[in-house]
Amino acid sequence: MRKRFWEKVPLEDMTQEEWEALCDGCGRCCLLKLEDEDTGRVHYTNITCRLFDADTCRCGNYALRRQLVQGCVMLTPQNIDETAEWMPATCAYRRLHEGRGLAKWHPLVSGTTDTVADTVAVAHPLIPEYEVDDEDLEDHLIDDDLIHGEPL
């Protein structure tokens, strides 16, 4: 069987088009995260970045996200060592970085985005960050297994 690009091209050698194709469109990276100061563990909330488009499960202004959202992390081959731990365990970039390959539900493997919607896409109720006070963020933590667990 012929190897697919993500099986033969290291992350740091991918073209921009190959790199962008790895995103499965689950929207999990667009959820606000809190880091436990004592353990360093990252916890996810049901609060979305203000640019998140719930209809498409993608950034509503991807090209300008870094300028519009302070703290938006642009994942690149150059910073994946430092940023992978902030990504969900299901993230294609993190999976490849960790040598785990793409999951069978990933659109590049399954051939359809329906598998993402059926397995790992963020689900409602989601709340845009502009509707929540910063001091209330901890009230919106979600079950870690929903983010860190691996669907079949």
Backbone as JSON, one array per atom type, in Angstrom:
{
  "sequence": "MRKRFWEKVPLEDMTQEEWEALCDGCGRCCLLKLEDEDTGRVHYTNITCRLFDADTCRCGNYALRRQLVQGCVMLTPQNIDETAEWMPATCAYRRLHEGRGLAKWHPLVSGTTDTVADTVAVAHPLIPEYEVDDEDLEDHLIDDDLIHGEPL",
  "N": [[0.84, -1.18, 0.0], [0.51, 2.22, -0.76], [2.24, 4.88, 0.83], [0.77, 7.59, 2.58], [0.93, 11.23, 2.58], [1.29, 12.21, 5.27], [2.36, 10.06, 6.49], [4.86, 9.76, 5.51], [6.17, 12.2, 5.32], [7.94, 14.23, 7.47], [6.64, 16.33, 10.11], [7.97, 18.84, 10.24], [8.83, 19.15, 7.66], [6.67, 19.43, 6.03], [4.58, 20.92, 3.52], [2.86, 24.1, 3.51], [0.23, 23.66, 2.7], [-0.07, 20.86, 3.15], [0.32, 20.84, 5.93], [-1.87, 22.39, 6.85], [-3.93, 20.73, 6.0], [-3.96, 18.74, 7.86], [-5.51, 19.51, 10.03], [-8.4, 18.51, 11.64], [-10.76, 19.79, 12.08], [-12.21, 19.75, 14.48], [-12.58, 21.64, 16.46], [-11.78, 21.66, 19.1], [-9.39, 22.88, 19.91], [-10.12, 25.48, 20.02], [-11.43, 25.91, 22.32], [-11.49, 27.53, 25.47], [-8.83, 27.23, 27.79], [-7.61, 26.2, 30.98], [-4.83, 26.24, 33.1], [-3.65, 24.2, 35.64], [-2.0, 25.51, 38.28], [-0.48, 24.15, 40.14], [-0.08, 21.49, 39.24], [0.31, 21.69, 36.51], [-1.35, 20.61, 34.68], [-3.59, 20.76, 31.94], [-6.81, 22.03, 31.63], [-9.96, 21.92, 30.06], [-12.6, 24.13, 29.02], [-16.12, 24.8, 28.43], [-16.22, 27.04, 26.99], [-15.87, 29.04, 24.19], [-13.44, 30.48, 21.98], [-13.73, 33.87, 21.0], [-13.82, 34.13, 18.26], [-14.68, 31.75, 17.26], [-16.65, 29.75, 15.14], [-19.5, 28.17, 15.52], [-21.13, 26.83, 13.73], [-19.5, 25.91, 11.65], [-17.47, 24.8, 13.03], [-14.97, 25.88, 13.16], [-12.4, 28.44, 13.05], [-13.63, 31.71, 12.81], [-12.27, 33.77, 11.64], [-9.72, 32.97, 10.5], [-7.34, 33.78, 9.16], [-6.65, 36.21, 10.37], [-6.52, 35.68, 13.06], [-4.45, 35.76, 15.02], [-3.92, 38.46, 15.26], [-6.34, 39.43, 16.15], [-7.04, 38.07, 18.46], [-5.68, 38.08, 21.46], [-3.14, 36.07, 22.69], [-3.79, 33.87, 21.17], [-2.68, 30.85, 19.98], [-0.59, 29.95, 17.43], [-0.12, 27.06, 15.99], [2.77, 25.51, 14.88], [5.27, 23.73, 12.94], [7.66, 24.48, 14.09], [7.07, 25.22, 16.73], [5.82, 23.11, 17.93], [6.82, 21.37, 19.87], [6.6, 22.82, 22.25], [3.9, 23.47, 22.33], [2.24, 21.27, 21.9], [1.29, 19.92, 24.17], [-0.81, 21.47, 24.99], [-2.73, 20.95, 23.21], [-5.6, 18.93, 22.37], [-5.63, 15.38, 23.08], [-6.5, 14.05, 20.88], [-5.82, 15.54, 18.69], [-4.56, 15.89, 15.43], [-2.05, 16.98, 14.82], [-0.72, 16.77, 17.26], [-0.9, 13.99, 17.65], [0.64, 13.01, 15.47], [3.08, 14.21, 16.07], [3.68, 12.84, 18.39], [4.09, 10.35, 17.37], [1.91, 8.69, 16.85], [0.29, 8.47, 14.61], [-2.52, 9.14, 12.37], [-5.91, 9.12, 13.49], [-8.56, 6.74, 12.84], [-10.94, 8.03, 12.35], [-10.25, 10.48, 11.33], [-10.6, 12.92, 8.76], [-8.79, 12.72, 6.56], [-8.21, 10.07, 6.58], [-10.67, 8.69, 6.79], [-12.11, 9.84, 4.73], [-14.22, 11.55, 4.91], [-15.78, 14.35, 6.54], [-17.8, 13.81, 8.23], [-17.17, 11.83, 10.06], [-15.67, 13.12, 11.96], [-17.53, 14.88, 13.09], [-19.15, 12.97, 14.25], [-17.57, 11.92, 16.25], [-15.38, 13.49, 17.58], [-15.83, 16.24, 17.43], [-16.45, 19.43, 18.93], [-19.16, 19.82, 21.18], [-22.41, 21.13, 21.83], [-23.62, 22.34, 25.01], [-22.08, 25.29, 24.09], [-20.31, 28.24, 24.96], [-19.73, 31.52, 24.0], [-16.71, 33.36, 24.6], [-17.06, 36.08, 25.17], [-19.36, 36.2, 26.61], [-18.9, 35.48, 29.18], [-17.63, 36.14, 32.4], [-14.27, 36.66, 33.4], [-13.63, 35.78, 35.98], [-15.37, 33.69, 36.34], [-14.57, 31.48, 34.92], [-13.69, 28.96, 35.88], [-16.06, 27.78, 36.57], [-16.94, 26.64, 34.3], [-15.61, 24.37, 33.53], [-15.05, 21.34, 31.76], [-15.62, 17.78, 31.57], [-12.64, 16.08, 31.72], [-12.21, 13.69, 30.35], [-13.7, 13.95, 28.08], [-12.14, 15.44, 26.42], [-9.46, 14.57, 26.64], [-9.68, 11.89, 26.27], [-9.62, 9.14, 23.94], [-11.57, 8.56, 21.19], [-13.0, 5.62, 19.74]],
  "CA": [[0.0, 0.0, 0.0], [1.27, 3.47, -0.89], [2.18, 5.74, 2.02], [0.17, 8.91, 2.43], [1.92, 12.26, 2.9], [1.56, 12.35, 6.7], [3.09, 8.86, 6.91], [6.23, 9.78, 4.99], [6.78, 13.54, 5.43], [7.96, 14.72, 8.86], [5.9, 17.57, 10.32], [8.77, 20.03, 9.94], [9.09, 19.23, 6.22], [5.42, 19.53, 5.29], [4.23, 22.19, 2.9], [1.77, 24.77, 4.23], [-1.01, 22.96, 2.32], [-0.1, 19.59, 3.88], [0.16, 21.17, 7.34], [-3.26, 22.82, 7.08], [-4.83, 19.59, 5.75], [-3.99, 17.88, 9.05], [-6.56, 19.93, 10.96], [-9.62, 17.74, 11.41], [-11.92, 20.66, 12.23], [-13.01, 19.37, 15.64], [-12.85, 22.83, 17.26], [-11.33, 21.53, 20.49], [-8.32, 23.83, 20.21], [-10.74, 26.79, 20.17], [-12.01, 26.01, 23.66], [-10.59, 28.15, 26.44], [-8.18, 26.27, 28.66], [-7.04, 26.68, 32.23], [-3.74, 25.38, 33.54], [-3.52, 24.06, 37.07], [-0.68, 26.05, 38.64], [0.27, 23.17, 40.95], [0.26, 20.27, 38.49], [0.6, 21.99, 35.11], [-2.35, 19.95, 33.83], [-4.46, 21.66, 31.18], [-8.23, 21.67, 31.72], [-10.76, 22.61, 29.04], [-13.91, 24.66, 29.4], [-17.08, 24.81, 27.31], [-16.2, 28.41, 26.49], [-15.14, 29.11, 22.94], [-12.81, 31.72, 21.56], [-14.74, 34.77, 20.43], [-13.85, 33.99, 16.8], [-15.15, 30.41, 16.91], [-17.91, 29.63, 14.4], [-20.07, 26.88, 15.93], [-21.74, 26.16, 12.57], [-18.47, 25.24, 10.86], [-16.51, 24.23, 13.98], [-13.66, 26.42, 12.78], [-12.19, 29.86, 13.35], [-14.38, 32.6, 11.94], [-11.35, 34.68, 10.96], [-8.48, 32.22, 10.64], [-6.19, 34.53, 8.65], [-6.3, 37.31, 11.27], [-6.76, 35.26, 14.45], [-3.39, 36.19, 15.93], [-4.04, 39.91, 15.48], [-7.62, 39.72, 16.79], [-7.19, 37.38, 19.74], [-4.44, 38.04, 22.22], [-2.91, 34.75, 23.26], [-4.08, 32.78, 20.24], [-1.45, 30.13, 19.66], [-0.5, 29.43, 16.08], [0.66, 25.84, 16.02], [3.66, 25.38, 13.73], [6.28, 22.7, 13.17], [8.72, 25.03, 14.92], [6.7, 25.36, 18.15], [4.99, 21.99, 18.37], [7.35, 20.8, 21.11], [6.09, 23.59, 23.39], [2.45, 23.67, 22.28], [1.48, 20.02, 21.74], [0.61, 19.55, 25.42], [-2.03, 22.27, 25.1], [-3.7, 20.45, 22.23], [-6.25, 17.71, 22.85], [-4.94, 14.14, 22.73], [-7.01, 13.61, 19.58], [-5.33, 16.45, 17.66], [-3.69, 15.25, 14.43], [-0.68, 17.49, 14.97], [-0.15, 16.15, 18.47], [-0.77, 12.55, 17.4], [1.8, 12.78, 14.61], [4.26, 14.61, 16.84], [3.94, 11.78, 19.36], [4.32, 9.1, 16.65], [0.72, 7.83, 16.93], [-0.45, 8.41, 13.35], [-3.86, 9.72, 12.38], [-6.99, 8.24, 13.92], [-9.38, 6.27, 11.71], [-12.04, 8.97, 12.1], [-9.73, 11.71, 10.72], [-11.09, 13.02, 7.37], [-7.81, 12.25, 5.59], [-8.25, 8.61, 6.62], [-12.04, 8.22, 6.55], [-12.63, 10.39, 3.48], [-15.38, 12.41, 5.15], [-15.78, 15.1, 7.8], [-18.86, 13.28, 9.09], [-16.59, 11.03, 11.14], [-15.26, 14.07, 13.01], [-18.78, 15.31, 13.74], [-19.7, 11.86, 15.02], [-16.66, 11.42, 17.28], [-14.57, 14.4, 18.4], [-16.17, 17.67, 17.3], [-17.02, 20.01, 20.15], [-20.62, 19.73, 21.19], [-23.12, 22.14, 22.61], [-23.71, 23.79, 24.98], [-20.86, 26.09, 24.04], [-20.57, 29.63, 25.31], [-18.66, 32.41, 23.52], [-15.98, 33.97, 25.71], [-17.53, 37.42, 25.51], [-20.54, 36.09, 27.47], [-18.48, 34.94, 30.47], [-16.66, 36.93, 33.16], [-13.03, 35.92, 33.65], [-13.63, 35.13, 37.3], [-16.28, 32.55, 36.31], [-14.06, 30.46, 34.01], [-13.64, 27.64, 36.52], [-17.42, 27.23, 36.61], [-17.25, 26.09, 32.98], [-14.75, 23.24, 33.22], [-15.76, 20.16, 31.27], [-15.03, 16.5, 31.92], [-11.38, 15.88, 31.01], [-12.28, 12.53, 29.47], [-14.28, 14.37, 26.8], [-11.08, 16.05, 25.63], [-8.23, 13.8, 26.65], [-9.95, 10.52, 25.89], [-9.54, 8.83, 22.52], [-12.7, 7.77, 20.7], [-12.61, 4.43, 18.98]],
  "C": [[0.9, 1.25, 0.0], [1.12, 4.34, 0.35], [1.57, 7.09, 1.66], [1.12, 9.96, 2.98], [2.27, 12.33, 4.38], [2.31, 11.14, 7.25], [4.55, 8.89, 6.45], [6.93, 11.13, 5.13], [6.77, 13.96, 6.9], [7.23, 16.06, 8.97], [6.7, 18.79, 9.89], [9.08, 20.19, 8.45], [7.82, 19.37, 5.38], [5.27, 20.9, 4.64], [3.13, 22.82, 3.73], [0.44, 24.07, 3.94], [-1.14, 21.63, 3.06], [-0.37, 19.84, 5.36], [-1.3, 21.51, 7.65], [-4.25, 21.66, 6.9], [-4.93, 18.67, 6.97], [-5.09, 18.26, 10.03], [-7.84, 19.17, 10.64], [-10.89, 18.56, 11.59], [-12.8, 20.3, 13.42], [-13.38, 20.56, 16.52], [-12.36, 22.77, 18.69], [-10.24, 22.53, 20.85], [-8.88, 25.23, 20.43], [-11.47, 26.94, 21.5], [-11.0, 26.67, 24.59], [-10.09, 27.09, 27.41], [-7.65, 26.96, 29.9], [-5.95, 25.7, 32.64], [-3.69, 25.38, 35.06], [-2.1, 24.49, 37.45], [0.17, 25.05, 39.41], [0.76, 21.98, 40.13], [0.69, 20.52, 37.05], [-0.39, 21.36, 34.16], [-3.26, 20.99, 33.19], [-5.89, 21.13, 31.26], [-9.0, 22.53, 30.72], [-12.08, 23.08, 29.63], [-14.85, 24.5, 28.21], [-17.21, 26.21, 26.72], [-15.33, 28.46, 25.24], [-14.49, 30.48, 22.75], [-13.88, 32.58, 20.88], [-14.83, 34.68, 18.91], [-14.42, 32.65, 16.34], [-16.51, 30.46, 16.25], [-18.47, 28.25, 14.69], [-20.7, 26.13, 14.76], [-20.72, 25.38, 11.76], [-17.45, 24.51, 11.73], [-15.08, 24.66, 13.66], [-13.58, 27.9, 13.18], [-12.93, 30.7, 12.33], [-13.52, 33.62, 11.21], [-9.93, 34.13, 11.1], [-7.25, 33.04, 10.25], [-5.73, 35.62, 9.62], [-6.4, 36.94, 12.75], [-5.7, 35.75, 15.42], [-3.47, 37.68, 16.23], [-5.29, 40.24, 16.29], [-7.77, 39.12, 18.18], [-5.83, 37.28, 20.42], [-4.3, 36.66, 22.85], [-3.26, 33.59, 22.36], [-2.75, 32.14, 19.83], [-1.54, 29.58, 18.25], [0.44, 28.23, 16.12], [1.46, 25.72, 14.73], [4.61, 24.22, 13.98], [7.4, 23.19, 14.1], [8.36, 25.12, 16.4], [5.93, 24.17, 18.7], [5.51, 21.34, 19.65], [6.78, 21.5, 22.34], [4.56, 23.64, 23.44], [1.64, 22.39, 22.24], [0.72, 19.65, 23.01], [-0.67, 20.34, 25.65], [-3.11, 21.79, 24.15], [-4.36, 19.2, 22.8], [-5.5, 16.47, 22.36], [-5.35, 13.64, 21.34], [-6.45, 14.42, 18.42], [-4.34, 15.75, 16.73], [-2.24, 15.7, 14.57], [0.0, 16.83, 16.17], [0.08, 14.65, 18.25], [0.46, 12.26, 16.55], [3.1, 13.13, 15.32], [4.67, 13.51, 17.82], [4.13, 10.42, 18.7], [3.13, 8.16, 16.63], [-0.06, 7.71, 15.62], [-1.83, 9.04, 13.47], [-4.89, 8.68, 12.8], [-7.86, 7.86, 12.73], [-10.55, 7.2, 11.39], [-11.57, 10.27, 11.43], [-10.18, 11.76, 9.25], [-10.09, 12.56, 6.31], [-7.77, 10.72, 5.52], [-9.63, 8.1, 6.2], [-12.61, 8.7, 5.22], [-13.82, 11.31, 3.66], [-15.25, 13.15, 6.48], [-16.88, 14.62, 8.74], [-18.3, 12.49, 10.26], [-16.1, 11.91, 12.28], [-16.48, 14.51, 13.79], [-19.33, 14.22, 14.64], [-18.81, 11.42, 16.19], [-16.06, 12.51, 18.17], [-14.93, 15.88, 18.3], [-16.78, 18.18, 18.6], [-18.53, 20.02, 20.04], [-21.2, 20.82, 22.08], [-23.44, 21.57, 23.99], [-22.33, 24.45, 25.03], [-21.22, 27.53, 24.32], [-19.42, 30.49, 24.77], [-18.01, 33.15, 24.69], [-16.49, 35.34, 26.1], [-18.8, 37.4, 26.36], [-20.19, 35.64, 28.89], [-17.47, 35.88, 31.11], [-15.44, 36.06, 33.45], [-13.04, 35.19, 34.98], [-14.54, 33.91, 37.35], [-15.78, 31.39, 35.45], [-14.07, 29.06, 34.62], [-15.01, 26.99, 36.63], [-17.78, 26.52, 35.31], [-16.31, 24.96, 32.56], [-15.59, 22.07, 32.73], [-14.97, 18.91, 31.65], [-13.78, 16.27, 31.07], [-11.43, 14.71, 30.04], [-12.88, 12.89, 28.12], [-13.21, 14.94, 25.87], [-9.86, 15.14, 25.53], [-8.44, 12.34, 26.27], [-9.88, 10.34, 24.37], [-10.78, 8.04, 22.11], [-12.19, 6.59, 19.88], [-12.45, 4.73, 17.51]]
}
